């Protein structure tokens, strides 16, 4: 028998739970924040632009809190984590959603290639600085957002700064592979430490019509503008796999959720599979060690 379509109506009551959503001011993050708030969660929008964060918060009831977070700056990440630790005695949900896609070559404040630095290293550091607030909190979850483009990703540890023959598409795929390697490795380390909570898992939105493509080259942006109305699903639909990963009582650590169509581009959320490379434990362990070295963040596991 086919699985019934999962929707926001299936989100259990979130009253008493605190949920941090990075990039919660726009696109998928906004839809996640709005849906969690509607079910009673205290939502915190973590946004680089607090003005835009406040504007988004004003559209959500109950109104979320806003914390400034710039994932391209380790100093900002540490400040945001300190603020979150001081404001909230515990955290129930951390949705690592914010990101950039296919940017021209650039480096973060700390010298990391922009896409890897923002999408992976920034969230690696933030999660490590907040995980104490989630330890042994019943039902706590860390959901990291990846993409089906992770299948094209590979990691060259000899050129993490991508100084040789930078390719914006390959750099994005690399960062999304890193997201999955991190999510799975974190779950393995939590299990080895004997922690039932939090759990770590991942999700992807399929092909959703969001602002993520704003850095695409002009010809590609034009093509996307023509294709999106025909093939892309709404941000609200794209957010469903993230919400299911965050709230479905049947979810388990180390899982990956995405849209239900054969191509995983559209549809209601379901448990899905990721590439063999994303499950390479040796690769994940090496990336973890390198991420700790680069960010200076050590996990208390």
C-alpha positions as CSV (number, residue, x, y, z in Angstrom):
1,X,0.0,0.0,0.0
2,X,1.4,3.4,-0.9
3,X,2.4,5.7,1.9
4,X,0.0,8.5,2.6
5,X,1.2,12.0,1.6
6,X,2.9,13.7,4.6
7,X,1.9,17.4,5.0
8,X,2.2,20.2,7.6
9,X,-1.0,18.8,9.1
10,X,1.1,15.8,10.3
11,X,3.5,18.0,12.4
12,X,2.9,17.1,16.0
13,X,2.4,19.8,18.6
14,X,5.6,21.6,19.2
15,X,4.6,23.6,22.3
16,X,7.5,24.0,24.7
17,X,10.1,23.3,22.0
18,X,12.7,25.8,20.8
19,X,13.8,25.6,17.1
20,X,16.7,27.5,15.5
21,X,16.4,27.9,11.7
22,X,19.4,29.3,9.9
23,X,18.3,31.3,6.9
24,X,14.8,31.4,8.4
25,X,14.1,34.8,6.8
26,X,13.5,33.6,3.3
27,X,12.6,30.6,1.1
28,X,12.7,27.2,2.6
29,X,13.8,28.5,6.0
30,X,10.9,30.9,6.2
31,X,8.4,28.1,5.4
32,X,10.0,25.9,8.0
33,X,9.9,28.7,10.6
34,X,6.3,29.5,9.8
35,X,5.2,25.8,10.0
36,X,7.0,25.1,13.3
37,X,5.6,28.3,14.8
38,X,2.1,27.4,13.7
39,X,2.4,24.2,15.7
40,X,3.5,26.0,18.9
41,X,7.3,26.1,18.7
42,X,9.4,29.0,19.9
43,X,11.2,29.7,16.6
44,X,14.5,31.5,16.4
45,X,15.4,32.9,12.9
46,X,19.2,33.1,12.5
47,X,19.9,35.5,9.7
48,X,22.9,37.5,8.5
49,X,20.6,40.5,7.9
50,X,18.6,41.1,11.1
51,X,16.4,43.7,9.3
52,X,15.3,41.0,6.9
53,X,15.0,38.6,9.8
54,X,12.7,41.0,11.6
55,X,10.7,41.5,8.5
56,X,10.2,37.8,8.1
57,X,9.4,37.3,11.8
58,X,6.6,39.9,11.5
59,X,4.8,37.6,9.0
60,X,4.9,34.6,11.4
61,X,2.6,34.0,14.4
62,X,3.7,33.7,17.1
63,X,6.5,36.1,16.3
64,X,9.9,34.4,16.2
65,X,13.0,35.7,17.9
66,X,15.8,36.9,15.6
67,X,19.5,36.3,16.1
68,X,22.3,37.7,13.8
69,X,24.3,34.9,12.2
70,X,26.8,35.3,9.4
71,X,28.0,31.8,8.4
72,X,31.0,33.3,6.5
73,X,32.5,34.6,9.8
74,X,33.6,32.4,12.7
75,X,33.5,35.4,15.0
76,X,29.8,35.9,14.1
77,X,29.1,32.2,14.5
78,X,30.6,32.3,18.0
79,X,28.7,35.5,18.9
80,X,25.4,33.9,17.7
81,X,26.0,30.7,19.6
82,X,26.8,32.6,22.8
83,X,23.6,34.6,22.4
84,X,21.6,31.5,21.9
85,X,23.1,29.8,24.9
86,X,22.4,32.8,27.1
87,X,18.8,33.1,25.9
88,X,17.7,29.5,25.9
89,X,18.2,26.9,28.6
90,X,17.9,24.2,25.9
91,X,17.4,23.8,22.2
92,X,15.2,21.1,20.7
93,X,15.7,21.6,17.0
94,X,18.5,23.0,14.9
95,X,17.8,23.3,11.2
96,X,21.0,23.9,9.3
97,X,19.3,25.4,6.2
98,X,21.1,28.6,5.2
99,X,23.4,28.4,2.2
100,X,24.7,29.9,-1.1
101,X,24.8,28.2,-4.5
102,X,27.1,28.5,-7.4
103,X,28.7,31.7,-6.4
104,X,31.7,33.3,-8.3
105,X,35.0,32.4,-6.6
106,X,35.3,34.1,-3.2
107,X,36.5,33.4,0.2
108,X,35.0,33.8,3.6
109,X,36.3,36.2,6.3
110,X,38.4,33.3,7.5
111,X,39.8,32.3,4.1
112,X,37.5,29.4,3.3
113,X,36.1,28.9,-0.2
114,X,32.8,30.6,0.0
115,X,30.4,27.7,-0.7
116,X,32.2,25.1,1.5
117,X,32.8,27.8,4.1
118,X,29.1,28.8,4.3
119,X,27.2,25.6,3.6
120,X,29.4,23.2,5.5
121,X,32.1,24.8,7.7
122,X,29.8,27.5,9.1
123,X,27.1,24.9,10.1
124,X,29.8,22.5,11.4
125,X,31.0,25.3,13.8
126,X,27.5,26.4,14.8
127,X,26.4,22.9,15.6
128,X,29.5,22.2,17.6
129,X,29.0,25.4,19.7
130,X,25.3,24.6,20.3
131,X,25.2,20.9,20.8
132,X,25.7,21.1,24.6
133,X,22.3,22.8,24.7
134,X,20.7,19.8,22.9
135,X,22.4,17.0,24.9
136,X,19.8,14.7,26.5
137,X,16.9,17.0,25.5
138,X,14.1,14.5,24.6
139,X,13.4,14.4,20.9
140,X,16.2,16.9,20.0
141,X,17.2,16.9,16.4
142,X,19.8,18.4,14.1
143,X,18.7,18.5,10.5
144,X,21.2,19.5,7.9
145,X,20.0,20.5,4.4
146,X,21.7,19.0,1.4
147,X,20.8,18.6,-2.2
148,X,20.6,15.8,-4.8
149,X,23.5,17.6,-6.5
150,X,25.6,16.0,-3.7
151,X,25.8,13.0,-6.1
152,X,28.2,15.0,-8.3
153,X,30.4,16.1,-5.4
154,X,33.9,15.1,-4.5
155,X,36.4,16.4,-2.0
156,X,40.0,17.1,-2.8
157,X,41.7,17.7,0.6
158,X,44.8,19.0,-1.2
159,X,42.8,22.0,-2.5
160,X,39.9,22.7,-0.1
161,X,40.3,26.4,-0.9
162,X,39.6,25.5,-4.5
163,X,42.4,27.6,-5.9
164,X,42.9,25.3,-8.8
165,X,40.4,25.5,-11.7
166,X,37.5,26.7,-9.6
167,X,34.1,25.5,-10.9
168,X,31.1,27.0,-9.2
169,X,28.8,24.0,-9.9
170,X,31.4,21.5,-8.7
171,X,32.1,23.6,-5.6
172,X,28.4,23.6,-4.7
173,X,28.1,19.9,-5.2
174,X,31.1,19.5,-2.9
175,X,29.5,21.5,-0.2
176,X,26.3,19.5,-0.4
177,X,28.3,16.3,-0.2
178,X,30.0,17.7,2.9
179,X,26.6,18.4,4.4
180,X,25.7,14.7,4.2
181,X,29.1,13.5,5.3
182,X,28.8,15.7,8.4
183,X,25.2,14.7,9.2
184,X,25.9,11.0,9.0
185,X,29.2,11.3,10.9
186,X,27.7,13.3,13.6
187,X,25.0,10.6,14.1
188,X,27.7,8.0,14.3
189,X,29.6,9.9,16.9
190,X,26.5,10.6,19.0
191,X,25.7,6.9,18.9
192,X,29.3,5.9,20.0
193,X,29.0,8.4,22.8
194,X,25.9,6.7,24.0
195,X,23.6,9.7,23.3
196,X,20.1,9.0,22.3
197,X,19.4,12.7,22.0
198,X,20.0,14.6,19.9
199,X,19.9,12.7,16.6
200,X,21.4,14.0,13.4
201,X,19.9,13.5,10.0
202,X,19.5,15.3,6.6
203,X,16.9,16.4,4.1
204,X,16.8,18.0,0.7
205,X,14.0,20.1,-1.0
206,X,14.2,18.7,-4.5
207,X,13.8,21.4,-7.1
208,X,12.2,24.3,-5.3
209,X,11.6,27.9,-6.5
210,X,13.7,29.9,-4.1
211,X,16.2,32.7,-4.1
212,X,19.1,30.3,-3.9
213,X,19.9,30.8,-7.6
214,X,20.6,34.5,-7.3
215,X,24.3,34.0,-7.9
216,X,23.9,32.0,-11.1
217,X,25.5,33.4,-14.3
218,X,23.0,35.6,-16.2
219,X,22.3,33.1,-19.0
220,X,21.6,30.4,-16.5
221,X,19.4,32.7,-14.4
222,X,17.4,33.4,-17.6
223,X,17.0,29.7,-18.3
224,X,16.0,29.0,-14.7
225,X,13.4,31.8,-14.9
226,X,11.8,30.1,-17.9
227,X,11.9,26.6,-16.4
228,X,10.9,27.3,-12.8
229,X,7.2,28.0,-13.5
230,X,6.9,24.7,-15.3
231,X,9.0,22.3,-13.1
232,X,9.9,23.9,-9.8
233,X,7.7,23.3,-6.7
234,X,6.9,26.0,-4.2
235,X,9.1,26.8,-1.2
236,X,6.3,25.4,1.0
237,X,6.5,22.0,-0.8
238,X,10.3,22.1,-0.8
239,X,10.3,22.7,3.0
240,X,8.2,19.6,3.7
241,X,11.2,17.1,3.7
242,X,13.0,19.4,6.2
243,X,9.9,19.6,8.4
244,X,9.3,15.8,8.3
245,X,12.9,15.2,9.3
246,X,12.5,17.7,12.1
247,X,9.2,16.5,13.5
248,X,8.0,13.1,12.4
249,X,8.0,10.7,15.4
250,X,9.0,7.8,13.1
251,X,12.2,9.5,12.0
252,X,15.6,7.9,13.0
253,X,19.1,9.3,13.2
254,X,21.2,9.0,10.1
255,X,18.2,9.1,7.7
256,X,17.7,11.3,4.6
257,X,14.4,12.8,3.5
258,X,13.4,14.2,0.1
259,X,10.6,14.5,-2.4
260,X,8.8,11.4,-3.4
261,X,9.0,11.5,-7.3
262,X,11.3,9.2,-9.1
263,X,13.7,12.1,-9.8
264,X,13.3,13.4,-6.3
265,X,12.6,16.8,-7.8
266,X,9.0,17.1,-6.7
267,X,6.4,15.6,-4.4
268,X,5.6,15.0,-0.8
269,X,8.5,14.0,1.6
270,X,9.7,10.4,2.0
271,X,12.7,8.5,3.3
272,X,15.2,8.4,0.5
273,X,18.8,7.4,-0.2
274,X,22.0,9.3,-0.9
275,X,25.2,8.4,-2.8
276,X,27.6,5.7,-1.8
277,X,30.3,8.4,-1.4
278,X,28.1,10.2,1.2
279,X,28.3,7.0,3.3
280,X,32.1,6.7,3.1
281,X,33.1,6.7,6.8
282,X,36.8,7.2,6.1
283,X,36.0,10.2,4.0
284,X,33.6,11.6,6.6
285,X,36.1,11.1,9.4
286,X,38.8,12.9,7.5
287,X,36.5,15.8,6.7
288,X,35.5,16.0,10.4
289,X,39.1,16.2,11.5
290,X,39.8,18.9,8.9
291,X,36.7,20.8,9.8
292,X,37.7,20.9,13.4
293,X,41.2,22.1,12.4
294,X,39.9,24.8,10.2
295,X,37.1,26.1,12.5
296,X,38.8,25.5,15.8
297,X,35.6,24.0,17.1
298,X,35.8,20.7,19.0
299,X,32.7,18.6,19.7
300,X,32.1,17.5,23.3
301,X,31.5,13.9,22.4
